[in-house]
Amino acid sequence: MSSTLSFTVFKGSEDGAPKKSTVLKSDQTVEDQVLVRVTASGLCGTDLHYKHIDMVLGHEGIGIVEAVGPDVKKLQKGDRVGWGYETDACGLCKYCLRGEETFCSQRALYGERNLDQGSFASHAIWREAFLHPIPEAISDEDAAPLQCGGATVFTALQNLGSNETIGIMGVGGLGHLAIQFAAKMGQRVVVLSGSERKRDQAMKLGAHQFISSEKGFQELGDWKLTRLLVTTSVQPAWDSILPLMAPKSTIFPLSVSSDNLNIPYMPLILQGINIQGSMVATRAVHRDMLEFAALHNIRPIIEKFSMSEDGIKKAMDKLEAGKVNYRAVLIV
């Protein structure tokens, strides 16, 4: 194995356009490290937050194992793997020991650590423990958006009761996956949207009911929402949403925003409504998500772009304009 590895990577820049660059890694495939040749990467809305920063972009990576360190226990050359928003943790704190490594104080999250690596690249090197085997039933291009988008909504759907009514606000990159997961989990799925435009698509994906603000959100009677996943890029009109929530229900704001969450105070108290922050998936939940998606044929709706400066720029511009057909995927 060469002591120096050269990667092609695509970084953010001052003008926001992706820039091709080269990263040299010396003696990195050691201990439990794995060298992965990237074959596909999803483009996530979070990537737009870093497009002006001199760092390697991308965190929905899929690739093939090319080499492993001496302490790697399971992965072998030729295996297909993926990774998401978190790529390391200490393994020793109480959160790691409880399987909640996403809250580890030493966690390595996209945009915070390992800024010289990402999924907009030819290769990457990660610890074996944070690489996830990809089921044979899922293609590289379909697996890529699941590494963050799929894992994010699946996390918010953990520990469901036997007969819940799940609200999905927004039929976009996250929402269209949330509809599929919730429906396949056997729950009643109600989609809330800003218009009637995506009604047919939402119903085909598995929704049982579709209501839009275009016609005025209507109360659901006995079918009030026990859980609401907010996947829209802007906050909803909470005054029209809170009457739809059941007592003791939970709202999961999943979109990333630097703005404050502004929500009426009294309905939360009178109905005991919870606002639940939701981090990225733990490794256990991430792997459950991949197995569930493979078993139930849950797939993202994607648009494909080339893994190049031009291809990445086109994808990012289209995503920022809100014109991507659900999820953009970069193909090597």
C-alpha positions as CSV (number, residue, x, y, z in Angstrom):
1,M,0.0,0.0,0.0
2,S,1.4,3.4,-1.0
3,S,2.4,5.6,2.0
4,T,0.9,8.7,0.2
5,L,-2.6,8.7,-1.4
6,S,-3.8,11.4,-3.7
7,F,-7.5,12.2,-3.9
8,T,-9.5,14.4,-6.2
9,V,-11.9,16.5,-4.2
10,F,-14.4,19.3,-4.7
11,K,-14.3,22.2,-2.3
12,G,-16.5,25.2,-1.5
13,S,-15.1,28.6,-2.5
14,E,-15.5,32.3,-1.8
15,D,-17.8,32.7,-4.8
16,G,-19.8,29.6,-4.0
17,A,-18.8,27.6,-7.0
18,P,-17.3,24.2,-6.4
19,K,-13.5,24.0,-7.0
20,K,-11.6,20.9,-8.0
21,S,-8.6,20.2,-5.8
22,T,-6.2,17.5,-4.7
23,V,-5.7,16.2,-1.2
24,L,-2.7,14.1,-0.2
25,K,-3.1,11.7,2.7
26,S,0.0,10.1,4.2
27,D,-0.1,6.8,6.0
28,Q,-3.8,7.1,6.7
29,T,-5.0,3.6,6.0
30,V,-3.8,2.2,9.3
31,E,-5.4,0.7,12.3
32,D,-9.2,0.5,11.6
33,Q,-9.2,2.9,8.7
34,V,-10.8,2.0,5.3
35,L,-10.0,3.5,1.9
36,V,-13.2,4.0,-0.1
37,R,-13.4,4.8,-3.8
38,V,-16.5,7.0,-4.2
39,T,-19.0,6.0,-6.8
40,A,-21.9,8.3,-5.9
41,S,-22.9,11.1,-3.6
42,G,-26.1,12.6,-2.6
43,L,-26.5,16.4,-2.5
44,C,-28.1,17.6,0.7
45,G,-29.5,21.0,1.6
46,T,-26.9,21.2,4.3
47,D,-24.2,21.2,1.6
48,L,-25.4,24.7,0.5
49,H,-24.5,26.1,3.9
50,Y,-20.9,25.3,3.3
51,K,-20.5,26.2,-0.4
52,H,-18.5,29.4,0.5
53,I,-16.1,27.6,2.8
54,D,-12.7,26.1,1.8
55,M,-13.6,22.6,2.8
56,V,-14.4,19.4,0.9
57,L,-18.2,19.2,0.3
58,G,-20.6,16.3,0.6
59,H,-21.7,13.8,3.3
60,E,-24.0,11.3,1.5
61,G,-21.2,9.0,0.2
62,I,-21.4,5.6,-1.4
63,G,-18.3,3.7,-2.6
64,I,-16.3,0.6,-2.8
65,V,-13.7,-0.5,-0.3
66,E,-10.2,-0.4,-2.0
67,A,-8.0,-1.1,1.0
68,V,-8.3,-1.7,4.8
69,G,-6.1,-1.2,7.8
70,P,-4.8,-4.1,9.9
71,D,-7.4,-3.7,12.6
72,V,-10.4,-3.7,10.3
73,K,-12.6,-6.6,11.4
74,K,-15.3,-7.1,8.8
75,L,-15.0,-5.0,5.7
76,Q,-13.1,-6.4,2.8
77,K,-11.8,-5.0,-0.5
78,G,-14.7,-4.8,-3.0
79,D,-17.5,-4.3,-0.3
80,R,-20.0,-1.5,-1.0
81,V,-20.3,1.0,1.9
82,G,-21.9,4.3,2.7
83,W,-21.4,7.1,5.2
84,G,-23.4,10.1,6.4
85,Y,-23.2,13.2,8.6
86,E,-21.1,11.6,11.4
87,T,-17.8,9.9,10.8
88,D,-16.3,9.4,14.3
89,A,-16.9,9.5,18.0
90,C,-14.8,8.7,21.1
91,G,-16.5,5.4,21.9
92,L,-15.9,5.8,25.7
93,C,-18.3,8.5,26.9
94,K,-21.7,7.7,28.4
95,Y,-23.5,8.7,25.2
96,C,-21.3,6.3,23.1
97,L,-21.7,3.5,25.6
98,R,-25.5,3.9,25.3
99,G,-25.4,3.8,21.5
100,E,-26.1,7.6,21.3
101,E,-22.8,8.5,19.8
102,T,-24.4,11.4,17.9
103,F,-24.3,13.4,21.1
104,C,-20.6,12.6,21.9
105,S,-18.6,15.7,22.7
106,Q,-15.8,14.3,20.5
107,R,-18.1,13.5,17.6
108,A,-16.9,14.2,14.1
109,L,-19.7,15.9,12.2
110,Y,-19.7,17.2,8.6
111,G,-18.6,20.8,8.5
112,E,-16.9,20.6,11.9
113,R,-14.0,18.1,11.5
114,N,-12.2,16.3,8.7
115,L,-12.6,19.2,6.4
116,D,-10.2,17.7,3.9
117,Q,-12.5,14.8,3.2
118,G,-16.1,14.5,1.9
119,S,-18.2,12.6,-0.6
120,F,-17.7,15.1,-3.4
121,A,-14.4,13.3,-4.2
122,S,-12.7,10.4,-5.8
123,H,-11.8,8.7,-2.5
124,A,-12.2,9.1,1.3
125,I,-10.7,7.3,4.3
126,W,-13.0,6.6,7.4
127,R,-13.1,4.4,10.4
128,E,-14.7,1.0,9.7
129,A,-17.2,1.6,12.6
130,F,-18.7,4.6,10.8
131,L,-19.1,2.9,7.4
132,H,-22.4,1.2,6.6
133,P,-22.7,-1.9,4.4
134,I,-25.1,-1.3,1.5
135,P,-27.7,-4.0,0.9
136,E,-27.4,-5.6,-2.5
137,A,-31.0,-4.6,-3.4
138,I,-30.2,-0.9,-3.4
139,S,-28.1,0.7,-6.1
140,D,-25.4,3.2,-5.5
141,E,-27.4,6.1,-6.8
142,D,-30.5,5.2,-4.7
143,A,-28.4,4.5,-1.6
144,A,-26.7,7.9,-1.6
145,P,-29.7,10.1,-0.5
146,L,-30.5,7.6,2.2
147,Q,-27.2,8.3,4.0
148,C,-28.5,11.6,5.4
149,G,-32.0,12.3,4.0
150,G,-33.3,8.8,4.6
151,A,-31.5,8.4,8.0
152,T,-32.8,11.8,9.2
153,V,-36.5,11.0,8.6
154,F,-36.1,7.4,9.8
155,T,-34.7,8.7,13.1
156,A,-37.8,10.8,13.7
157,L,-40.0,7.7,13.2
158,Q,-38.4,5.6,15.9
159,N,-40.4,4.2,18.8
160,L,-43.8,4.6,17.1
161,G,-46.9,3.3,18.7
162,S,-49.1,0.7,17.1
163,N,-51.7,3.1,15.7
164,E,-50.2,6.6,15.2
165,T,-51.2,9.3,12.7
166,I,-48.0,10.7,11.2
167,G,-48.0,14.2,9.6
168,I,-45.4,14.9,7.0
169,M,-45.1,18.6,6.2
170,G,-43.6,19.1,2.7
171,V,-43.2,16.7,-0.2
172,G,-39.6,17.4,-1.1
173,G,-36.2,15.7,-0.6
174,L,-36.9,14.7,3.0
175,G,-40.7,14.5,2.8
176,H,-41.0,12.1,0.0
177,L,-38.8,9.6,1.9
178,A,-40.7,10.2,5.2
179,I,-44.0,9.3,3.5
180,Q,-42.6,6.0,2.2
181,F,-41.1,5.0,5.6
182,A,-44.1,5.9,7.7
183,A,-46.5,4.2,5.3
184,K,-44.4,1.0,5.3
185,M,-44.3,1.1,9.1
186,G,-48.0,0.6,9.0
187,Q,-49.0,4.1,10.3
188,R,-51.7,6.4,9.0
189,V,-49.9,9.1,6.9
190,V,-51.2,12.6,6.4
191,V,-49.3,15.0,4.1
192,L,-49.5,18.7,4.7
193,S,-48.4,20.9,1.7
194,G,-48.5,24.4,0.6
195,S,-50.4,23.6,-2.6
196,E,-52.3,20.9,-4.4
197,R,-49.6,20.3,-6.9
198,K,-48.0,17.2,-5.3
199,R,-51.2,15.5,-4.2
200,D,-51.1,12.7,-6.7
201,Q,-47.4,12.1,-6.0
202,A,-47.9,12.0,-2.3
203,M,-50.7,9.5,-2.5
204,K,-48.7,7.2,-4.8
205,L,-45.8,7.3,-2.3
206,G,-48.2,6.0,0.4
207,A,-50.0,8.9,2.0
208,H,-53.5,8.2,3.2
209,Q,-54.7,11.8,3.3
210,F,-53.4,15.1,1.7
211,I,-54.4,18.5,3.0
212,S,-53.0,21.8,1.7
213,S,-52.9,25.4,2.9
214,E,-54.2,26.4,-0.5
215,K,-57.6,25.2,0.5
216,G,-57.1,25.9,4.2
217,F,-55.8,23.2,6.6
218,Q,-58.7,21.4,8.1
219,E,-58.9,19.6,11.4
220,L,-58.6,15.9,11.2
221,G,-61.2,15.1,13.9
222,D,-60.4,11.7,15.5
223,W,-57.3,11.5,13.4
224,K,-55.3,14.3,14.8
225,L,-51.6,14.1,14.4
226,T,-49.6,12.2,17.0
227,R,-46.3,13.1,15.3
228,L,-45.4,15.8,12.8
229,L,-42.2,15.8,10.7
230,V,-41.5,19.3,9.4
231,T,-39.4,18.9,6.3
232,T,-40.0,22.3,4.7
233,S,-37.3,24.9,4.3
234,V,-39.4,27.6,6.0
235,Q,-41.4,27.5,9.1
236,P,-45.1,26.8,8.7
237,A,-47.9,29.0,10.0
238,W,-48.0,27.4,13.4
239,D,-51.4,28.9,14.2
240,S,-53.0,26.7,11.5
241,I,-50.9,23.7,12.3
242,L,-51.2,23.3,16.1
243,P,-55.0,22.7,16.0
244,L,-54.2,19.6,14.0
245,M,-52.0,18.1,16.8
246,A,-53.3,15.5,19.2
247,P,-52.7,16.0,23.0
248,K,-49.2,14.8,24.0
249,S,-48.1,14.8,20.3
250,T,-44.6,15.6,19.1
251,I,-43.3,17.9,16.5
252,F,-39.9,17.2,14.8
253,P,-38.4,20.2,13.0
254,L,-36.0,18.5,10.6
255,S,-34.9,21.2,8.3
256,V,-31.7,23.0,9.2
257,S,-32.0,26.7,9.8
258,S,-30.1,29.5,11.6
259,D,-33.4,31.2,12.4
260,N,-35.2,30.9,15.7
261,L,-38.2,28.6,16.0
262,N,-41.2,30.8,16.7
263,I,-44.3,29.0,17.9
264,P,-47.3,30.0,19.9
265,Y,-46.8,29.3,23.6
266,M,-50.2,28.4,25.1
267,P,-51.2,25.5,22.7
268,L,-48.0,23.7,23.8
269,I,-49.0,23.9,27.4
270,L,-52.7,23.2,27.1
271,Q,-52.2,20.2,24.8
272,G,-48.9,19.0,26.2
273,I,-47.3,19.2,22.7
274,N,-43.6,18.4,22.5
275,I,-41.0,20.0,20.3
276,Q,-38.3,17.4,19.7
277,G,-34.9,18.2,18.3
278,S,-33.6,15.3,16.2
279,M,-29.9,14.7,15.4
280,V,-28.6,12.5,12.6
281,A,-29.1,8.8,12.9
282,T,-27.0,6.7,15.2
283,R,-25.1,3.9,13.5
284,A,-27.6,1.3,14.7
285,V,-30.6,3.3,13.4
286,H,-28.7,4.1,10.2
287,R,-28.2,0.4,9.5
288,D,-31.8,-0.5,10.4
289,M,-32.9,2.2,8.0
290,L,-30.9,0.6,5.1
291,E,-32.2,-2.8,5.9
292,F,-35.8,-1.5,6.1
293,A,-35.5,0.4,2.8
294,A,-34.1,-2.7,1.1
295,L,-36.9,-5.0,2.4
296,H,-39.7,-2.6,1.6
297,N,-38.4,-1.2,-1.7
298,I,-38.2,2.3,-0.4
299,R,-36.3,4.4,-3.0
300,P,-35.6,8.1,-3.4
301,I,-36.8,10.0,-6.5
302,I,-33.5,11.3,-8.0
303,E,-32.0,13.5,-10.6
304,K,-28.4,12.6,-11.7
305,F,-25.5,14.9,-12.3
306,S,-21.8,14.3,-13.0
307,M,-19.2,14.5,-10.2
308,S,-17.4,17.4,-11.8
309,E,-17.2,21.2,-11.2
310,D,-19.8,21.8,-13.8
311,G,-22.1,19.0,-12.6
312,I,-21.9,19.9,-9.0
313,K,-22.6,23.6,-9.7
314,K,-25.6,22.7,-11.8
315,A,-26.9,20.5,-9.0
316,M,-26.3,23.0,-6.3
317,D,-27.8,25.9,-8.3
318,K,-30.9,23.8,-9.0
319,L,-31.3,22.8,-5.4
320,E,-30.9,26.3,-4.2
321,A,-33.6,27.4,-6.6
322,G,-35.9,24.7,-5.3
323,K,-36.1,23.0,-8.6
324,V,-34.5,19.6,-8.0
325,N,-36.9,16.7,-8.4
326,Y,-36.6,15.5,-4.8
327,R,-32.9,14.5,-4.5
328,A,-29.8,15.3,-6.6
329,V,-27.2,12.6,-6.9
330,L,-23.7,13.0,-8.2
331,I,-22.3,10.1,-10.2
332,V,-18.6,9.4,-10.8
